[in-house]
Amino acid sequence: MGVVYAGVEYECIEEDFSNKSPLLLQYNPIHKKVHVLVHKGKPIAESPVILEYIDETWNERNLILPHDSYERATARFWAKFIDEKCNFALWKACWSEEKEREEAAREACEHLQTLEDQLKDKRFFGGDMIGLVDIVANFIGFWLGIIEEATGIKLLTEEKYPKLYKWSVEFVNCSAIKENLPPRDKLLTFIRARYGVSITY
């Protein structure tokens, strides 16, 4: 399927996580997982690496990272924080066993507060335009709401994190993002079927 995002045309191939394709295993033999970008026959694996590759290869069409070296380093720092700490903590808070869930939720909420403070009065983490940090935070902006609906757990609320909540709404409704997101109802059905809905409040 041909898709155009930010002026770059690409073909999107979906993966069945329960039956990984030979193509995925060929292009990402180390981690054996998505995402993988294949450009000119050469594979680039891991989402943060792919984003930087896109920024460097098509930088006349995309500005994922700022030009200023300090701002670039800062964006990389926050992207790493979200990817390695925040997303993992949120996942644990939603799917841990009950005895571990309270501590996991506390850690997740601390990370959400850190991001709330970092946003300040900006529309997006990089300012007025979506950048590296926003894209890496896609799990928070899009996936978390679906997981919350599937499990009944609420972490990112407008009352507790007004700036971050507003950011999530702006993020998923930005045309470049909205046009390329998978159907929400389809993902909700998938998550409920794959993980079950055994958590109730």
C-alpha positions as YAML, in Angstrom:
chain: A
units: angstrom
residues:
- id: 1
  name: MET
  ca: [0.00, 0.00, 0.00]
- id: 2
  name: GLY
  ca: [1.49, 3.32, -1.03]
- id: 3
  name: VAL
  ca: [1.36, 6.03, 1.62]
- id: 4
  name: VAL
  ca: [2.70, 9.58, 1.72]
- id: 5
  name: TYR
  ca: [3.80, 11.07, 5.01]
- id: 6
  name: ALA
  ca: [5.36, 14.55, 5.18]
- id: 7
  name: GLY
  ca: [6.13, 14.37, 1.47]
- id: 8
  name: VAL
  ca: [7.86, 10.98, 1.65]
- id: 9
  name: GLU
  ca: [6.14, 8.10, -0.15]
- id: 10
  name: TYR
  ca: [6.51, 4.65, 1.39]
- id: 11
  name: GLU
  ca: [4.95, 1.20, 1.43]
- id: 12
  name: CYS
  ca: [3.53, 0.00, 4.74]
- id: 13
  name: ILE
  ca: [3.71, -3.73, 5.48]
- id: 14
  name: GLU
  ca: [1.83, -4.93, 8.58]
- id: 15
  name: GLU
  ca: [3.22, -7.72, 10.73]
- id: 16
  name: ASP
  ca: [1.47, -10.54, 12.54]
- id: 17
  name: PHE
  ca: [3.26, -10.50, 15.91]
- id: 18
  name: SER
  ca: [2.25, -14.09, 16.62]
- id: 19
  name: ASN
  ca: [3.72, -15.29, 13.32]
- id: 20
  name: LYS
  ca: [6.61, -13.04, 12.31]
- id: 21
  name: SER
  ca: [7.33, -12.96, 8.61]
- id: 22
  name: PRO
  ca: [10.61, -14.17, 7.06]
- id: 23
  name: LEU
  ca: [11.01, -10.61, 5.73]
- id: 24
  name: LEU
  ca: [11.01, -9.13, 9.24]
- id: 25
  name: LEU
  ca: [13.46, -11.76, 10.50]
- id: 26
  name: GLN
  ca: [15.69, -11.09, 7.51]
- id: 27
  name: TYR
  ca: [15.75, -7.33, 7.97]
- id: 28
  name: ASN
  ca: [15.91, -7.28, 11.78]
- id: 29
  name: PRO
  ca: [17.62, -10.54, 12.83]
- id: 30
  name: ILE
  ca: [18.91, -9.08, 16.13]
- id: 31
  name: HIS
  ca: [15.72, -7.84, 17.80]
- id: 32
  name: LYS
  ca: [13.23, -9.61, 15.50]
- id: 33
  name: LYS
  ca: [10.62, -6.90, 15.97]
- id: 34
  name: VAL
  ca: [9.13, -3.83, 14.32]
- id: 35
  name: HIS
  ca: [9.77, -1.16, 13.31]
- id: 36
  name: VAL
  ca: [12.09, -1.59, 10.33]
- id: 37
  name: LEU
  ca: [12.64, 0.90, 7.52]
- id: 38
  name: VAL
  ca: [14.07, -0.45, 4.27]
- id: 39
  name: HIS
  ca: [15.53, 2.25, 2.06]
- id: 40
  name: LYS
  ca: [17.41, 1.46, -1.15]
- id: 41
  name: GLY
  ca: [17.46, -2.17, -0.08]
- id: 42
  name: LYS
  ca: [19.16, -1.46, 3.24]
- id: 43
  name: PRO
  ca: [17.33, -2.02, 6.55]
- id: 44
  name: ILE
  ca: [17.34, 0.44, 9.46]
- id: 45
  name: ALA
  ca: [15.91, -0.95, 12.71]
- id: 46
  name: GLU
  ca: [14.65, 0.60, 15.97]
- id: 47
  name: SER
  ca: [12.26, 3.55, 15.89]
- id: 48
  name: PRO
  ca: [14.54, 6.30, 17.31]
- id: 49
  name: VAL
  ca: [17.29, 5.34, 14.84]
- id: 50
  name: ILE
  ca: [14.77, 5.33, 11.98]
- id: 51
  name: LEU
  ca: [13.54, 8.81, 12.93]
- id: 52
  name: GLU
  ca: [17.06, 10.24, 12.87]
- id: 53
  name: TYR
  ca: [17.72, 8.54, 9.53]
- id: 54
  name: ILE
  ca: [14.56, 10.10, 8.06]
- id: 55
  name: ASP
  ca: [15.58, 13.49, 9.44]
- id: 56
  name: GLU
  ca: [19.04, 13.27, 7.84]
- id: 57
  name: THR
  ca: [17.88, 11.77, 4.53]
- id: 58
  name: TRP
  ca: [14.81, 13.91, 3.83]
- id: 59
  name: ASN
  ca: [15.62, 16.98, 5.93]
- id: 60
  name: GLU
  ca: [14.43, 19.36, 3.21]
- id: 61
  name: ARG
  ca: [10.90, 17.99, 3.78]
- id: 62
  name: ASN
  ca: [11.00, 17.09, 7.47]
- id: 63
  name: LEU
  ca: [12.42, 18.75, 10.54]
- id: 64
  name: ILE
  ca: [12.22, 16.00, 13.13]
- id: 65
  name: LEU
  ca: [15.27, 17.28, 15.01]
- id: 66
  name: PRO
  ca: [16.12, 20.97, 15.46]
- id: 67
  name: HIS
  ca: [19.16, 22.45, 13.71]
- id: 68
  name: ASP
  ca: [20.75, 23.82, 16.88]
- id: 69
  name: SER
  ca: [23.16, 21.23, 18.34]
- id: 70
  name: TYR
  ca: [22.12, 21.88, 21.97]
- id: 71
  name: GLU
  ca: [18.44, 21.60, 21.12]
- id: 72
  name: ARG
  ca: [19.14, 18.40, 19.16]
- id: 73
  name: ALA
  ca: [20.92, 16.91, 22.17]
- id: 74
  name: THR
  ca: [18.05, 17.96, 24.44]
- id: 75
  name: ALA
  ca: [15.50, 16.37, 22.10]
- id: 76
  name: ARG
  ca: [17.51, 13.13, 22.07]
- id: 77
  name: PHE
  ca: [17.64, 13.16, 25.89]
- id: 78
  name: TRP
  ca: [13.87, 13.46, 26.29]
- id: 79
  name: ALA
  ca: [13.21, 10.94, 23.53]
- id: 80
  name: LYS
  ca: [15.45, 8.46, 25.34]
- id: 81
  name: PHE
  ca: [13.71, 9.19, 28.65]
- id: 82
  name: ILE
  ca: [10.29, 8.50, 27.13]
- id: 83
  name: ASP
  ca: [11.40, 5.43, 25.17]
- id: 84
  name: GLU
  ca: [13.38, 3.74, 27.94]
- id: 85
  name: LYS
  ca: [11.68, 4.86, 31.15]
- id: 86
  name: CYS
  ca: [8.25, 6.39, 30.67]
- id: 87
  name: ASN
  ca: [6.74, 3.98, 28.14]
- id: 88
  name: PHE
  ca: [8.01, 0.95, 30.05]
- id: 89
  name: ALA
  ca: [6.61, 2.25, 33.36]
- id: 90
  name: LEU
  ca: [3.22, 2.99, 31.79]
- id: 91
  name: TRP
  ca: [3.05, -0.49, 30.28]
- id: 92
  name: LYS
  ca: [3.85, -2.07, 33.64]
- id: 93
  name: ALA
  ca: [1.25, 0.08, 35.37]
- id: 94
  name: CYS
  ca: [-1.41, -1.22, 33.01]
- id: 95
  name: TRP
  ca: [-0.45, -4.88, 32.77]
- id: 96
  name: SER
  ca: [1.39, -5.85, 35.98]
- id: 97
  name: GLU
  ca: [-0.03, -8.28, 38.49]
- id: 98
  name: GLU
  ca: [-2.14, -6.56, 41.15]
- id: 99
  name: LYS
  ca: [0.56, -6.67, 43.85]
- id: 100
  name: GLU
  ca: [3.04, -4.89, 41.55]
- id: 101
  name: ARG
  ca: [0.57, -2.50, 39.95]
- id: 102
  name: GLU
  ca: [0.49, 0.15, 42.69]
- id: 103
  name: GLU
  ca: [4.26, 0.70, 42.64]
- id: 104
  name: ALA
  ca: [4.32, 0.63, 38.84]
- id: 105
  name: ALA
  ca: [1.51, 3.21, 38.68]
- id: 106
  name: ARG
  ca: [3.35, 5.46, 41.13]
- id: 107
  name: GLU
  ca: [6.48, 5.38, 38.97]
- id: 108
  name: ALA
  ca: [4.46, 5.96, 35.80]
- id: 109
  name: CYS
  ca: [2.73, 8.98, 37.34]
- id: 110
  name: GLU
  ca: [6.09, 10.45, 38.37]
- id: 111
  name: HIS
  ca: [7.24, 10.22, 34.76]
- id: 112
  name: LEU
  ca: [4.02, 11.77, 33.48]
- id: 113
  name: GLN
  ca: [4.50, 14.67, 35.89]
- id: 114
  name: THR
  ca: [8.06, 15.13, 34.63]
- id: 115
  name: LEU
  ca: [6.72, 15.42, 31.07]
- id: 116
  name: GLU
  ca: [3.92, 17.73, 32.24]
- id: 117
  name: ASP
  ca: [6.56, 20.06, 33.70]
- id: 118
  name: GLN
  ca: [8.74, 19.81, 30.60]
- id: 119
  name: LEU
  ca: [5.92, 20.88, 28.27]
- id: 120
  name: LYS
  ca: [5.50, 24.22, 30.08]
- id: 121
  name: ASP
  ca: [3.39, 26.41, 27.77]
- id: 122
  name: LYS
  ca: [4.46, 24.79, 24.50]
- id: 123
  name: ARG
  ca: [2.02, 23.22, 22.05]
- id: 124
  name: PHE
  ca: [4.41, 20.35, 21.36]
- id: 125
  name: PHE
  ca: [7.62, 19.30, 23.08]
- id: 126
  name: GLY
  ca: [9.71, 20.99, 20.39]
- id: 127
  name: GLY
  ca: [7.55, 24.12, 20.19]
- id: 128
  name: ASP
  ca: [4.88, 24.78, 17.56]
- id: 129
  name: MET
  ca: [5.72, 21.79, 15.35]
- id: 130
  name: ILE
  ca: [5.79, 18.05, 16.01]
- id: 131
  name: GLY
  ca: [9.33, 16.75, 16.39]
- id: 132
  name: LEU
  ca: [11.35, 13.79, 17.61]
- id: 133
  name: VAL
  ca: [10.11, 13.86, 21.22]
- id: 134
  name: ASP
  ca: [6.45, 14.03, 20.18]
- id: 135
  name: ILE
  ca: [6.81, 11.12, 17.76]
- id: 136
  name: VAL
  ca: [8.60, 8.96, 20.34]
- id: 137
  name: ALA
  ca: [5.82, 9.88, 22.80]
- id: 138
  name: ASN
  ca: [3.25, 8.37, 20.41]
- id: 139
  name: PHE
  ca: [2.67, 5.60, 22.96]
- id: 140
  name: ILE
  ca: [1.46, 8.21, 25.45]
- id: 141
  name: GLY
  ca: [-0.45, 10.30, 22.94]
- id: 142
  name: PHE
  ca: [-2.26, 7.48, 21.14]
- id: 143
  name: TRP
  ca: [-1.75, 3.98, 22.53]
- id: 144
  name: LEU
  ca: [-2.16, 4.78, 26.24]
- id: 145
  name: GLY
  ca: [-5.76, 5.94, 25.83]
- id: 146
  name: ILE
  ca: [-6.67, 2.70, 24.06]
- id: 147
  name: ILE
  ca: [-4.97, 0.59, 26.74]
- id: 148
  name: GLU
  ca: [-6.72, 2.62, 29.46]
- id: 149
  name: GLU
  ca: [-10.08, 1.93, 27.81]
- id: 150
  name: ALA
  ca: [-9.29, -1.79, 27.49]
- id: 151
  name: THR
  ca: [-8.15, -2.20, 31.11]
- id: 152
  name: GLY
  ca: [-10.24, 0.39, 32.94]
- id: 153
  name: ILE
  ca: [-7.09, 1.95, 34.40]
- id: 154
  name: LYS
  ca: [-6.75, 5.75, 34.21]
- id: 155
  name: LEU
  ca: [-3.30, 7.33, 34.31]
- id: 156
  name: LEU
  ca: [-3.30, 10.32, 31.94]
- id: 157
  name: THR
  ca: [-6.23, 12.47, 33.03]
- id: 158
  name: GLU
  ca: [-7.00, 16.08, 32.14]
- id: 159
  name: GLU
  ca: [-7.45, 16.96, 35.81]
- id: 160
  name: LYS
  ca: [-4.04, 15.68, 36.92]
- id: 161
  name: TYR
  ca: [-1.95, 16.48, 33.82]
- id: 162
  name: PRO
  ca: [-3.76, 19.27, 31.92]
- id: 163
  name: LYS
  ca: [-0.81, 20.22, 29.70]
- id: 164
  name: LEU
  ca: [0.12, 16.67, 28.78]
- id: 165
  name: TYR
  ca: [-3.52, 15.76, 28.19]
- id: 166
  name: LYS
  ca: [-3.98, 18.77, 25.91]
- id: 167
  name: TRP
  ca: [-0.78, 17.79, 24.09]
- id: 168
  name: SER
  ca: [-2.14, 14.26, 23.51]
- id: 169
  name: VAL
  ca: [-5.33, 15.66, 21.95]
- id: 170
  name: GLU
  ca: [-3.36, 18.08, 19.75]
- id: 171
  name: PHE
  ca: [-0.95, 15.31, 18.75]
- id: 172
  name: VAL
  ca: [-3.51, 12.74, 17.57]
- id: 173
  name: ASN
  ca: [-5.55, 15.43, 15.78]
- id: 174
  name: CYS
  ca: [-2.61, 16.86, 13.86]
- id: 175
  name: SER
  ca: [-3.37, 15.97, 10.22]
- id: 176
  name: ALA
  ca: [0.06, 14.41, 9.51]
- id: 177
  name: ILE
  ca: [-0.39, 12.10, 12.52]
- id: 178
  name: LYS
  ca: [-4.13, 11.46, 12.31]
- id: 179
  name: GLU
  ca: [-4.00, 10.36, 8.67]
- id: 180
  name: ASN
  ca: [-1.37, 7.72, 9.46]
- id: 181
  name: LEU
  ca: [-2.71, 6.22, 12.70]
- id: 182
  name: PRO
  ca: [-4.28, 2.74, 12.63]
- id: 183
  name: PRO
  ca: [-8.05, 2.56, 13.34]
- id: 184
  name: ARG
  ca: [-8.64, 3.00, 17.06]
- id: 185
  name: ASP
  ca: [-11.50, 0.52, 17.29]
- id: 186
  name: LYS
  ca: [-9.45, -2.14, 15.53]
- id: 187
  name: LEU
  ca: [-6.59, -1.70, 18.00]
- id: 188
  name: LEU
  ca: [-8.94, -1.77, 20.97]
- id: 189
  name: THR
  ca: [-10.38, -5.08, 19.77]
- id: 190
  name: PHE
  ca: [-6.87, -6.44, 19.20]
- id: 191
  name: ILE
  ca: [-5.64, -5.47, 22.68]
- id: 192
  name: ARG
  ca: [-8.71, -6.93, 24.39]
- id: 193
  name: ALA
  ca: [-8.34, -10.17, 22.45]
- id: 194
  name: ARG
  ca: [-4.59, -10.49, 22.91]
- id: 195
  name: TYR
  ca: [-4.29, -9.58, 26.59]
- id: 196
  name: GLY
  ca: [-7.81, -10.14, 27.88]
- id: 197
  name: VAL
  ca: [-9.73, -7.76, 30.10]
- id: 198
  name: SER
  ca: [-9.23, -9.19, 33.56]
- id: 199
  name: ILE
  ca: [-8.60, -5.90, 35.34]
- id: 200
  name: THR
  ca: [-11.71, -4.22, 36.74]
- id: 201
  name: TYR
  ca: [-12.27, -1.27, 39.06]
...
